[in-house]
């Protein structure tokens, strides 16, 4: 009886329970279909929880004011630069930890985990100082109107000042994912976002002795929830039952490991700085159309995240499979894993795109009764959904490059598609040819299609199989 035949005897429910309980770490043997499932399920649930939080957060904030929603959009555009560093470092962490796991080098995996945490703490401290001292200047630079700045600068100050919780949550979960412990990453994020959903209305609208902080309360809730989750992650690393084990004596700088981590991560940081800075500039473009258009765009992006996060979960699964199988000397198994994951992701995103195309106005109506907000948000959702299948392939392929340790190729792809194509095209369409916000929306969609095309072509060349980390 083949492995796949044995797999078929297991029920979907039993596999689901096995996946969320985190019973399997080594994905270099056995059924590839099961490996994709076992990694994807906890990662999808992890990302779904993150996107549910984003939706709930914007529901509460939208009850404060249009300026509050716009403040969230502007601040998170800046915070994406923090995400760029965190995700870039997490790529390096996942690639190296997965490779060491595939090589059965548990000590090497643990050393890499310590180095990424120390590096993340140092970077987060620098960003915190900027966020605490210059929140009003940041919002002004992003094009916020004086009234918006006055109402929302506290949100910016708290969220950027407490960015260490974001940084460490990303990095430590990346370590768990690289080791194949995707369920641990899932449960810590469920803890983080579950707390945030509970605390959001308390801090935004007030409860008992807790005053109503307005939009600033959303930042307080988010930072608190993520901080508790980071503490839980650290407890698991030091005292829990996970593949990665850290003792106090291990908390020191290993320069060779640190430099290797930086070398692998630098491309990841670069590609996300390119992507997120492009996103910041697009937000600046949208701000020129006024707070109502900006609010519609912000809500649409939050709704999109509800489906993009599961797709990210599948693409992260592909990254772990690539890293572990390359470490085990099985590049062909790594490639098959990528194509299977891409297919599953494309099917999912294709179904979602149809739902968005036909029901976008209904979704936007859940968050706002402002006609202009709903109209522009729905148009954004519909236009971007047109490219969802290409988006699925692009996400998985790009993360597979990163999982192999080849972070340079996605950086080049991002530079071509975002800076050389998306931004000039968005400006041309929106302002020169006077298509308005729809010009920006189409630029986003076409750039993602271009990423998928270039990514597939370069992936088929196979140079990623020979990368050493």
N, C-alpha and C positions, 0 to 999 in steps of 0.2 A: 504493500500500500504506500502510495506516495505521500509526501508531506502535505501537499494541498488537499489530498483526499482525507487525511487525518484531520486537517483543519476544518473541512466541511462538516465533520461530525460534531464539532463544537457549535453551540448556539451563539447567535449574535450577542445575546444578553450575557452569557458567561464570558465571552471575550471582552465585552464592555466592562464588566466587573473586574476582570483581570487587568485591563488597561488602567482603570482609575485607581486600582490598588497598588499599581507599580511593581508587579511581581517580576518583570523581565527587564534586564539591563543590556544584555548582549544581543545585538541585532545583526551579527555577522554570519549566522547560520539559520537554517529553517526557511519557512515560507516567507517570501518577500511581501506578499499580500498581507499576511498577518503582521509582519514588521511595520508596514505602513500604517495599518489599523491601530496597532498597539501604541505607536508613537503619536499618531494624529489625534486620536480621541482625547487624551488628556490635554494636548496642545490646543485643540479646537475648543474644548470646554474652558480652558484657561483664557483664550482670546475672546470667547463669547462673553465670559464674565466681565472682561475689560470693556467690551462694547456695550453690554447692558448698563454698566456703571456710567459710561459716557452718555447714554440716552437718558438715564434717570437724572444724572447731573444737569443736563441741559433742560429737562422738564422743570426742575425746581428753579433753576436760574432764570428761565424764561418768564416765570411768575413775578420776578423782581422788576425787570424792565427790559426794553430793547437794548439800551446801552449796556446792561449787564451781560446779555448774550454776546454783544459785539466785543465787550472786554474779554470774555472767555476766548473768543476767536483770535483776537490780537495777541493775548498772552500765550496761548498755546502755540501760535505760530512762532513766537520767540522760544518757547520751551522745546519746540521740535529741534532746535539746535543742541539742547541738552540731550534730547533723545538720540540725536545723531552721534554724539560722543558715546553715550551709553550703549546704543545698538552696535556701533562700530567696535567697541571693546568687547561686547558680548559675542560678536562674530568670531573674534580672535579666541575668546574663551571657549566657545562651543567647538570650534575647529580643533584646537589643541587638546581639550579634554576628551573629545570624541576620538581623536587619533590615538591618544595615550590609552584610552579605554579599549580600543580595537587591538592595541599592542599588548594588552593585559598589564600595563604599567600603572598601577594604582597610585604609587607614590608620586610619579610624575604628574598625574592628573590632579592630585591634591596640592602640589606645589603651584601649579598653574592657577588653581582656584584662589589661593592666598594672594598671589601677585595681582590678579585682576581686581580683587577687593581693595587692596592697598592703593592701587592706582586710581580706582574709582573714587575713593574717599578724598584723595588729594585734589583731583579735578573738581569735585563737587564743592569743596570748600572755597575755591576760587570763584565759582559761579555764584555761590550764596552771597558773597560780599557785594558783587555787582547788583544782584537782585534786591538786596536789602537797602542799598544806598541810592539806587537810581530807578525806582519803579515808575515814577511820573515821566522821567525822560525817555524810558523805554516805550511807554505807550504813545508819547508824543512823536517819537521817531517812527512808530508804526502807523502814524496817520490818524490817531485818535483825536476826536474833538475835545475841547476843554471840559465840557460837561461830563463826557465819558471818562476822562482821565480822573477827574475829581471823585466820581462815584466808584471807579474800579481799581484805583492804584493799589489799594490794600490787597486785592486778590493777587495782583502781579507780585507784590512784595512777599506775601506768604508763600506762594507757589514756587517762585524762583529761589527765595531764601531757604526753603526746605527741600531743594532739589536733590539732596543726598539720598532721600528716601526713594525717589524715582531711580536714581543712578544705581543704588545697591540692589533694588528689587529686580531691575533688568539683569544686572551682572550675575547675581547669585542664581537666578533662575536659568540663565544661560549655561552656567556650570552644571546644574542639575540636568538640563536637557542634553548636554554633550555626553554626560555619563549614562544617559538612557533613563534617568529618573524623572521623566516628564510629568509623572503624577504628583511628585513633590512640588514642582513648579506650579502645577495647576492648583493644588490645595492652598499654597501660600497666596496666590493671586485671588482665589475665592475669599480667603480671609480678609485680604486688603480691601477688595471692592465691596464685600458684604458689609464691613464696618463703615465704609464710605457712604453706602446707600442709607444706612441707619442714621449716621451722623449728619448727613446733608441737610435734611429739613430742620434738625435741631439747631444747628449753627446758623443756617440762613434765616429762618423765621423766628428763632428763639424758643426756649422751653424752660419754664420755671425760672431759676436764677440765671440761666444762660441768656444773654441778650441776643437780639436779632442782628447779626452781622451783615446781612444782605449778601451780595455776591462774594465778599471776603470770606463769609462762612463756608462757602463751597471749597475754597482753598484750604481752610483749616481742617475741614472734614477729610479731604483728600490726603493731606499731609499726615494726619493722625492715623488714618487707615493704613497707609503705606508704611509708616514707621513701625506700627505693631507687626505687620507682616515681615519686615526686615528682621526684627528681633526674633521672630519665629524661625526664619531662615537660618540665622546664626546659631540658634539652639540646635537645629537639626545638623548643621555642619560640625558643631563641636561635640554634641552629645547624642545625636539621633542615629537611626539605623539606615544610613545611606551609603552608596558606593564611595563617595568622597568623604574622607575623614580628616579633620583638622584638630591638632592639639595646640595649646598656647605656645609651645616651643617652636611650632612651625610658622608663627606669625613674625616673619622677618623677611627682608628683601633678599631675593636670589637674583642677582643682576643678570645672569645668563638667561634665566627663565623669563624675567621681566622684559629684557630686550627682545626676546623672541616673540613674546606676547605683543609688544608694541609694534614690531615689524609686521606681524600678521594683521594686527588691528588697524594699522594706519590707513590701509586701503579701504577698510570698512568705514572708518570715520570719514575718510575723504568722500566716499560715495554717498553717504548720508548727509554730509554737509552740503554737497552739491544738490542733492534732492530736496533737503529741507530748506536750504536758502532759496531755492527756486520756489518752494511753497510759500515762504515768507514774502517774496516779491509778488507772487500771485495775490496774496492777501492785501498787499499794498495797492495793487491794481483794483481789487474789489472794493477797498475802502473809498476809492474815488467816486463810487456810485452811491455812497451814503450808507447810513447805519441800517436801514431796512433791507437793502440788498445784501449787505455784509452779514446781517443776522440770518437771512435765508440761506446764504452760502454756508455759514457756520453750522446751522441745523442740518442741512443736507449732508455735509461731511460727516457729522456725528451719526446720522442714519446709515450712511455708507459703511462706517466703521463696524457696524453690527455684522455685516457680511464680509468685509475685508479681513477682520480679525480671524475668523475661522480659516480663511484662505492662507493667512499668515501662519496659522497653526500647522496646516499641511506643508507649507513651504519650509517651516522650521524642522518638521519631521524629516523632510528630504535632506536637509543639511546634516542632521545627526546620522542618518543612514549613510550618506556619502563619507563623512569623516570616519565613522567606525569601520566601514568596509574597506576604505583605503588603508586604514591602519592595519587591518587583517590581511592586506595584500590581495583584495578581491575587487579590482576596479570595474569589472564587467557587471558584477552584482550591484555595485554602486550606481552604475548608469541605468540599469533596468529599474532600480528603485525610483530614480528621478522621473522616468517616463511614465511609470505607473501612477506616481503621486500627481504628476501634471494632469493626467487624464481624469483622475478622480476630482481634482480641484476644478478643472474646466467644466465638468458636468454640473457640479454644485453652483459655480458662478453663472453658468448659462441659465439655469433655472431662476436664480435670483434676478438676473438682468430682465427677464420677462416680467417678473412681479413689479420691479421698479418702473419699468416703462409704462405700465398700465395703471399703477396705483400710487405714483409719486405724489400727486396733489392730496390724496387721502392721508398719506403718512405725514406730510408737512402740516396738514390741518390739525394733527394731534398736538403739535407743539406751539402753534401760533394761529390767531384769528385775524392777523394783519394780512390783507389781500396781497400787498406787494411782497411781503416776506414769503408767503406761500407760493406765489407765482414764480419768483426767482429761485427759490429752493427746489421746487418741483422740476423746473427746467434743468437745473444743475444735476439733479439725481438722474433724470432721464437721459441726458446727453452722455454722462460718464458711464452709465450702465450699458450703453451700446458697445463699449469696448471691454466688457467684463471677461469674456472668454480669453481674449488676448492677455488681459491683466493676469489671469490665472496662470497661464504658461510663463509669463514674464516673471512673476513672483517666485515660482518654484525654481525656475532655471537660475535666476540671480542668487537665490539662497543656496542652491547646490554648488555654485562656484565658491561662495563664501565658506560652505561646509568643507570644501576640499582644501581651504587655506588660500585659494586664489582670489584675493579681494581686489586685485588690480584690474582684472577684466570688467567686473561690474562698475568700478569707478569710471573707466573709460566710457562704458555704455551710458551711464548716468550723465556724464559730461556732454556727450553727443546729443542725447535725447532731451535733457532738461535745459541746459544752458544754450546749446547751439540751435535747438529746434523749439522747444516749448515756450520759453520766455519771449523770443522775438516774434513767434507766430501769435502768441496771446496778445502782445502789444499791437501788432499789425491789425489783427481782427477786431480787437475791442475798441481801439482808439483811432487808428488811421482809416480803416474801412468802416468804422462806426457800427459794428455789430453789437457793441455793449457787452454786458456780462456773458452772453452766449459765446462770444469769441474766446473768452477765457476757458469756458467749459469745454469747448471743442479742442482747444490746445492741450488740455489735460488728457482727454481721451486719445487723441492721435499720438501723443508722446508715449503713452503706455503701450499702444499697438506697436510702435517703432521699437520699444524696448524688447517686446516679445520676439519680434522678427530677428533683430540683431543677436539677441541672447541665444535663440535656438541655433542659428548658423554657427556661432562661435563655440557653443557647447558640443556640437557634433564633431568639431575638430579634435576634441579629446585631450588637449594640452593640460587640462585641469587634473587629469589622472596622474601626472608626474610631479605635482607640486609637493615639496617637502616642508613640513612644519615641526 
